[in-house]
Amino acid sequence: MFSASPSPIFALVIGIDSYKSGGIWNLHSCVDDAERIRRWLLHDLDVPKEQICLLTDSHATKENIENAFMDHLVNNPSIQPDDAILIFFAGHGSRINAPRDWYHGVRKPRTVEVLCTYDFDSRDDHGRVAGISDRSMHAMLKQLAEVKGDNISLVLDCCFSPSQTPENIRERSRTRWTPPIKTVPEDLYRGLWPGARAIPQHSQFGFIEPSPTTHVVIAACSPGHIAVEGKEGGRFTANFLHAVSSSTLHQTSYAQLIESMNRHAVDGSQIAVCLGKNKSRVLFNDLPFVVDPQFVSIGSGRGDLRVEAGSIHGVVEGSEFSIHSHNYRCSKNPSFAVAVVVQTHSTWSLARIKSQDSYVPRTCWGRIMRWNNPNPFTVIVKSSVATLAKGWKLKKDFPIGSSRTMKATGITVRRVKTEDPADISLTIHRRNIAVERLDTIVGKLGERVVWLPELNPIKVINDAARFNLHLSHNNPSKPLEKATRVEVFNIDADTLTKVGGNLLRDGRAVIHSNYNAMFTVTLGNSSNLDLWPYLVSMDPSNYSAHIIYPNADAEEDEHCSPLPAGGTMEIAANWYEPSGANQPVNAGFLKIYLSSTSVSLNNLFKQGAVPPVTLEPPARSSIFMDADSVASSCHTRQTLRHIWDTVTLHISFVRQI
């Protein structure tokens, strides 16, 4: 339910150990380094796998790299201007004598730095493959920056001109450098990037230009030094990955990262280099490091802590929060204390530190680590013949009758044997998992059995437990049950006006829609309290839940109630991504939260987005209120004890094709 939003990072990752030419010394850990960079992007920065192009060994030919550069980066419509782009190369570097007139206005003999592609120094139809020269790469990056912006990082774990000192010679077998064997200067012109031919080459700095404007370059070592590999992989890549895993990246620039990396390097002989006009930017221009809504604000005063989450969120006495120094994703953020809730209010709670030795600053952030749900979520685990081993391991780690608090969700789960007390029954198959819902809400109103394309049973249990926790959560006293009215109507998608009569019958509504799952919700408030409503779509077919009102980009006025005392309001709502868009019927739960004060539910649910088929005018959920109602609701609120309530509806969509 709370999968991370994908990071806007696109990467071309290259690692070459085995070279085509028999005269080139093969390496041992470049492919591993490329795989580790890919895992870092996937798991630590939440980059979708389709945004990473990985080329290793025989796939990393000059032609394939150049084609991937164009297809995956330059011409990729998914990359928006100023999205982050990473190009990582681990392999051999080399130097080739420059052909005549390569450097504009320079007659003295010079050399050219090249990245050694898999087919470097091997024969092709036009001579020898000279790899990718610095001149070609700079032209490629210029072309990329013109269409995608200058948020580009070029990371090179190789070297080009190691000094032939006794120490460097001893390290020859571990050095990511090779001399050219048969490649001649003219091969550089034959393999030059087309866009580079019209750009005179003035710089003699190679890949390590003093201040490139199109990108930031991070190189494994400075000119004359060597880039080596060992048991830990490339020394540079190992140090780099250690640095990014131990840094608060949301406030660390490229230059600061490399400076810290060099300062803590095990062997100070290999000093990395960071250059570029934008080296003072935060890594990837800060794009992956967005606020994580699962964190709530915590303030410390005298004695107790105030946690900005209360009974409306499901917090109870005994709930536990881990305490952190910031609330950003993808940036190191260890917990330094644990707070236990001792008193709950509607929208906030009081908590105390478990260990009195822990220091808590005046402002910090908390994340739920234990809900302390009184009734554990109960699970039956089964396995097919093909998955006996996987099922046996899960059953061994999770014995019948045992309860455990799941680390990912903080929800207490118990494995049971019979169906009577069970919420779900899980059957593990080779390519998917079947979930049979046995509870009284989803099992009765929703689809009883669903097949999930998921291979991790623990993730399915976590998703189902979290969905069940929030779906079943309510206020037992029901303070607004008789003071509020809810109606559901079909809507004309063109005029955004409600059509026909109230569709709600005994908590269920069947909505007929053409091509977009839209409907109107009418809310009436006969209480003497101003109310703030929140609508959440909950899809049991994939255990997702999204806030569909208020809008994600709307700034809510905490002093101006959308649903004033004695008033009504209409909300034209878009159901978030209805499952199986080409199926005739989709169904889910609409959960309505009503609160006498403005409150954030972002720590529970993701904000909804516009469905794939959008409508104009407004494609997102909209409100319709008369001017008098708006004016009367914008007054200074009286001091009162805030209350909240919920309404849960079952919504079915019938597609009229």
JOGI-V302517 format. One record per backbone hydrogen bond with DSSP energy under -0.5 kcal/mol. CO is the residue of the C=O (numbers start at 1). NH is the residue of the N-H. E is the energy in kcal/mol with one decimal. If there is no record, write none. Layout:
CO&NH&E ; CO&NH&E
//
This chain:
7&9&-2.1 ; 8&84&-2.1 ; 10&86&-2.6 ; 11&13&-0.5 ; 11&53&-2.8 ; 12&88&-2.4 ; 13&55&-2.8 ; 14&90&-1.8 ; 15&57&-1.7 ; 17&19&-0.5 ; 17&27&-2.5 ; 21&24&-1.4 ; 29&33&-2.2 ; 30&34&-2.4 ; 31&35&-2.5 ; 32&36&-2.4 ; 33&37&-2.4 ; 34&38&-2.2 ; 35&39&-2.4 ; 36&40&-2.3 ; 37&41&-2.3 ; 38&42&-2.5 ; 39&43&-3.1 ; 39&44&-0.6 ; 40&44&-1.7 ; 40&45&-1.3 ; 41&47&-2.4 ; 46&7&-2.0 ; 46&48&-0.5 ; 48&51&-1.9 ; 49&52&-1.6 ; 51&11&-2.5 ; 52&54&-0.6 ; 53&13&-3.0 ; 53&55&-0.5 ; 55&15&-2.0 ; 56&59&-2.3 ; 57&60&-2.4 ; 59&61&-0.7 ; 60&118&-2.5 ; 61&65&-2.6 ; 62&66&-2.3 ; 63&67&-2.6 ; 64&68&-2.6 ; 65&69&-2.3 ; 66&70&-1.7 ; 67&71&-3.2 ; 68&72&-2.4 ; 68&73&-0.7 ; 69&73&-0.8 ; 69&74&-2.2 ; 70&75&-3.5 ; 73&76&-1.0 ; 75&77&-0.8 ; 76&79&-1.4 ; 78&80&-0.7 ; 80&83&-2.3 ; 84&10&-2.4 ; 85&153&-2.8 ; 86&12&-2.6 ; 86&88&-0.5 ; 87&155&-3.1 ; 88&14&-2.5 ; 89&157&-3.2 ; 90&16&-2.3 ; 92&116&-2.3 ; 93&178&-2.2 ; 94&114&-2.4 ; 95&180&-0.6 ; 96&112&-2.9 ; 99&102&-1.7 ; 102&104&-0.5 ; 102&201&-0.6 ; 103&106&-1.6 ; 110&98&-2.9 ; 112&96&-2.4 ; 113&134&-2.1 ; 114&94&-2.0 ; 114&116&-0.5 ; 115&117&-1.0 ; 115&132&-2.0 ; 117&120&-2.1 ; 118&20&-2.3 ; 119&122&-2.0 ; 122&129&-2.5 ; 124&127&-0.9 ; 127&124&-2.8 ; 128&130&-0.6 ; 129&121&-3.2 ; 131&133&-0.6 ; 132&115&-2.6 ; 133&137&-2.7 ; 134&138&-2.6 ; 135&139&-1.7 ; 136&140&-2.6 ; 137&141&-2.7 ; 138&142&-1.9 ; 139&143&-2.2 ; 140&144&-2.3 ; 141&145&-2.8 ; 142&146&-1.7 ; 143&147&-0.8 ; 144&147&-0.8 ; 144&148&-2.6 ; 145&149&-1.8 ; 148&82&-3.1 ; 150&152&-1.7 ; 151&85&-2.3 ; 152&216&-2.4 ; 153&87&-2.9 ; 153&155&-0.6 ; 154&156&-0.5 ; 154&218&-3.1 ; 155&89&-2.4 ; 155&157&-0.5 ; 156&158&-0.9 ; 156&220&-1.8 ; 157&91&-1.2 ; 159&93&-0.5 ; 163&165&-2.0 ; 165&169&-2.6 ; 166&170&-1.9 ; 167&171&-1.1 ; 169&172&-1.5 ; 171&174&-1.8 ; 171&175&-0.5 ; 172&175&-1.3 ; 174&229&-1.6 ; 175&177&-1.7 ; 176&93&-1.0 ; 176&159&-2.1 ; 184&187&-1.7 ; 184&188&-0.5 ; 185&188&-1.6 ; 185&189&-0.7 ; 186&190&-1.8 ; 187&191&-1.7 ; 189&192&-1.1 ; 193&196&-2.2 ; 193&197&-0.6 ; 194&197&-1.1 ; 196&199&-1.3 ; 198&200&-0.7 ; 200&202&-0.8 ; 201&104&-2.5 ; 205&208&-1.1 ; 207&209&-1.3 ; 210&276&-0.7 ; 212&277&-2.6 ; 216&154&-2.9 ; 217&219&-0.5 ; 217&275&-2.4 ; 218&156&-2.7 ; 219&273&-2.4 ; 222&225&-1.9 ; 224&163&-2.3 ; 226&228&-0.6 ; 227&176&-3.0 ; 228&235&-2.6 ; 230&233&-1.7 ; 233&230&-2.3 ; 234&238&-2.8 ; 235&239&-2.3 ; 236&240&-3.0 ; 237&241&-2.7 ; 238&242&-1.8 ; 239&243&-2.3 ; 240&244&-2.5 ; 241&245&-1.4 ; 242&246&-1.0 ; 243&246&-0.6 ; 244&247&-0.5 ; 247&249&-1.6 ; 247&332&-1.6 ; 248&251&-1.9 ; 249&252&-1.7 ; 252&283&-1.9 ; 253&257&-2.6 ; 254&258&-2.4 ; 255&259&-2.3 ; 256&260&-2.5 ; 257&261&-2.4 ; 258&262&-2.6 ; 259&263&-2.0 ; 260&264&-1.7 ; 261&265&-0.5 ; 262&265&-0.6 ; 266&268&-0.6 ; 267&270&-1.1 ; 269&271&-0.7 ; 270&272&-0.6 ; 273&219&-2.4 ; 275&217&-2.5 ; 276&279&-1.7 ; 278&281&-2.0 ; 279&255&-2.4 ; 281&254&-1.9 ; 282&285&-2.2 ; 283&286&-1.7 ; 284&287&-1.7 ; 286&289&-0.6 ; 288&290&-1.6 ; 290&329&-3.0 ; 291&293&-0.8 ; 292&295&-1.9 ; 296&366&-3.0 ; 297&308&-2.4 ; 298&364&-2.3 ; 299&306&-2.9 ; 301&303&-0.9 ; 302&304&-1.1 ; 304&301&-1.2 ; 305&307&-0.6 ; 305&351&-2.3 ; 306&299&-2.3 ; 307&309&-2.1 ; 307&349&-2.5 ; 310&313&-1.3 ; 310&314&-0.5 ; 310&315&-1.9 ; 311&314&-0.9 ; 316&319&-2.3 ; 319&341&-3.0 ; 320&369&-2.8 ; 320&370&-1.6 ; 321&339&-3.1 ; 322&367&-2.1 ; 323&336&-2.3 ; 323&337&-0.7 ; 324&365&-2.4 ; 327&292&-3.1 ; 328&331&-0.6 ; 337&323&-2.7 ; 338&354&-3.0 ; 339&321&-2.6 ; 340&352&-2.4 ; 341&318&-2.2 ; 343&350&-3.1 ; 345&311&-2.9 ; 346&312&-2.5 ; 348&345&-2.6 ; 349&307&-2.7 ; 350&342&-2.9 ; 350&343&-1.7 ; 351&305&-3.1 ; 352&340&-3.1 ; 354&356&-0.6 ; 355&358&-1.7 ; 362&300&-2.1 ; 364&298&-2.4 ; 365&324&-3.3 ; 366&296&-2.8 ; 367&322&-2.7 ; 370&320&-2.7 ; 374&376&-0.7 ; 377&414&-2.9 ; 378&423&-1.8 ; 378&424&-1.5 ; 379&416&-2.8 ; 380&382&-0.5 ; 380&426&-3.7 ; 382&428&-2.1 ; 384&387&-1.1 ; 385&388&-1.0 ; 387&391&-2.6 ; 388&392&-2.9 ; 389&393&-2.1 ; 390&394&-2.0 ; 391&395&-2.5 ; 392&396&-2.3 ; 393&397&-2.3 ; 394&398&-1.3 ; 399&402&-1.7 ; 402&415&-1.6 ; 404&406&-0.7 ; 404&413&-2.8 ; 406&410&-3.2 ; 410&371&-3.2 ; 410&372&-0.6 ; 411&406&-2.6 ; 412&377&-2.5 ; 413&404&-2.4 ; 414&379&-2.3 ; 415&401&-3.6 ; 419&422&-1.2 ; 423&438&-3.0 ; 423&439&-1.1 ; 424&380&-1.9 ; 425&427&-0.5 ; 425&436&-2.6 ; 426&382&-3.5 ; 426&428&-0.5 ; 427&429&-0.6 ; 427&434&-2.4 ; 428&384&-2.3 ; 432&429&-2.2 ; 433&452&-3.0 ; 434&427&-2.6 ; 434&436&-0.5 ; 435&437&-0.6 ; 435&450&-2.3 ; 436&425&-2.3 ; 436&438&-0.5 ; 441&445&-2.7 ; 441&446&-0.5 ; 442&446&-2.0 ; 448&437&-3.3 ; 450&435&-3.1 ; 450&452&-0.6 ; 452&433&-2.2 ; 452&454&-2.5 ; 455&457&-0.8 ; 456&460&-1.7 ; 457&461&-2.4 ; 458&462&-2.6 ; 459&463&-2.9 ; 460&464&-2.7 ; 461&465&-2.6 ; 462&466&-2.5 ; 463&467&-2.4 ; 464&468&-2.6 ; 465&469&-2.4 ; 466&470&-2.1 ; 467&471&-2.4 ; 468&472&-2.3 ; 469&473&-0.8 ; 474&476&-0.7 ; 475&478&-1.9 ; 478&481&-1.1 ; 480&483&-0.7 ; 480&484&-0.8 ; 483&526&-3.1 ; 483&527&-0.7 ; 485&524&-2.6 ; 487&522&-2.7 ; 488&503&-3.5 ; 489&520&-2.5 ; 490&499&-2.6 ; 491&493&-0.8 ; 492&496&-2.5 ; 492&497&-0.6 ; 497&492&-3.0 ; 499&490&-0.9 ; 505&508&-1.4 ; 507&650&-2.7 ; 508&505&-3.3 ; 509&511&-0.6 ; 509&652&-2.6 ; 511&513&-0.5 ; 511&654&-3.0 ; 513&656&-2.7 ; 516&518&-2.0 ; 517&575&-2.8 ; 519&573&-2.6 ; 520&489&-2.6 ; 520&522&-0.5 ; 521&523&-0.5 ; 521&571&-2.7 ; 522&487&-2.2 ; 523&569&-2.0 ; 524&485&-2.2 ; 524&526&-0.5 ; 525&566&-1.3 ; 527&566&-0.5 ; 531&533&-0.5 ; 531&563&-1.8 ; 532&595&-1.8 ; 534&593&-3.0 ; 535&548&-2.3 ; 535&549&-1.4 ; 536&591&-2.8 ; 537&546&-2.3 ; 538&540&-0.7 ; 538&589&-2.9 ; 539&542&-1.1 ; 539&543&-1.1 ; 539&544&-1.4 ; 544&539&-2.7 ; 545&606&-1.1 ; 546&537&-2.8 ; 546&548&-0.6 ; 547&608&-2.8 ; 549&535&-2.4 ; 551&554&-1.1 ; 554&556&-0.8 ; 556&558&-0.8 ; 557&560&-1.1 ; 559&561&-0.6 ; 559&635&-0.7 ; 563&531&-2.9 ; 564&567&-2.5 ; 567&525&-2.6 ; 569&523&-2.8 ; 570&572&-0.5 ; 570&624&-2.3 ; 571&521&-2.6 ; 571&573&-0.9 ; 572&622&-2.0 ; 573&519&-1.7 ; 573&575&-0.5 ; 575&577&-0.5 ; 580&583&-2.4 ; 584&655&-3.5 ; 586&653&-3.8 ; 588&651&-3.0 ; 589&538&-2.9 ; 589&591&-0.6 ; 590&592&-0.6 ; 590&649&-2.7 ; 591&536&-2.4 ; 591&593&-0.6 ; 592&647&-2.1 ; 593&534&-2.2 ; 594&645&-2.3 ; 595&532&-3.1 ; 601&604&-2.0 ; 601&605&-2.1 ; 606&547&-2.8 ; 612&614&-0.8 ; 622&572&-2.5 ; 624&570&-1.3 ; 626&630&-1.8 ; 627&631&-2.5 ; 628&632&-2.5 ; 629&633&-1.4 ; 630&634&-0.7 ; 631&634&-0.9 ; 633&561&-1.5 ; 633&635&-1.4 ; 638&640&-0.5 ; 640&642&-0.8 ; 643&596&-2.4 ; 645&594&-2.8 ; 647&592&-3.4 ; 649&590&-2.5 ; 649&651&-0.6 ; 650&509&-2.3 ; 651&588&-2.5 ; 652&511&-3.5 ; 653&586&-1.6 ; 653&655&-0.6 ; 654&513&-2.2 ; 655&657&-1.0
//
